[in-house]
Amino acid sequence: METKDVILQLRIQNGWTQEELAEKLCVTRQAVSRWESGETTPNTETLKLLSALFGVSINTLLGSP
């Protein structure tokens, strides 16, 4: 699974909109949209925040089994 798919799946599992996730990470909704479309990937600091927020490892976010 790619990073974009992992972020989308985890966001939906938590019942959050892109806007809600963006607020939790202090980023724009457009940034979340670009991650989920695969246009960009989160930077290292944001990956750390996502990891803590979702309770998964950074490797999981990056698509490692």
Secondary structure, DSSP 8 states (H G I E B T S, - for coil): --HHHHHHHHHHHTT--HHHHHHHHTS-HHHHHHHHHTS----HHHHHHHHHHHT--HHHHTT--
